């Protein structure tokens, strides 16, 4: 499989089978991702893998927060505002999901709250003293993880909802206070029978967003 083939094959999947991910596959994915470049070779990523009973405790903690109406408080803040071009793409998201998934699109919110029923979530963290450039490095590491997962026959979805309640993650996964929880990547074997996974998000044409200067 080439890099371009992996890029074409990778999609954000929103429903997973109740099938554990083999530890050797997880290790292979993360080992390969360690080759990700970082500023001055700082390698700021700290990796916490939640599966089995630990992930079920996190899921239960999140369910209680949702039921109690606790506001989400991810440690990397959501944008206050979006540029108009980004808002236009976001407005097209749910109509496109209805187009591809039909009635299954109605599961979107519930699956987000249940962490997509994934058997494993990889949380990427970094020291709290680090800034935006290290977040960029974590973004690059995330892409490495998701592409390596394709080669291992696994699917993924990165989502802010996976880090909505850092206090639950700290309690259940023993993440120290001096560690910022940046993003979660749900990973597992895709549920091919769930039509929510038919969704393919649109991409802006290259010429609309690129300027070649010579």
Protein Blocks (a to p, Z undefined) as FASTA:
>chain_A
ZZklmmmmpccdfbdcdddddfklmmmmmmmmmmpccehhlopaccdddehjllmmmmmm
mmmmmmnopacddfbdcdfbdcfklmmmmmmmmmmmmmmnmmmlmmmmmmmmnonopabd
cdddddfkbcfklmmmmmmmmmmmmmmmmmnopacdddfklmmpmmlmmmmnopafklcc
fbdcddddddfklmklmpccddddfklmcccdZZ
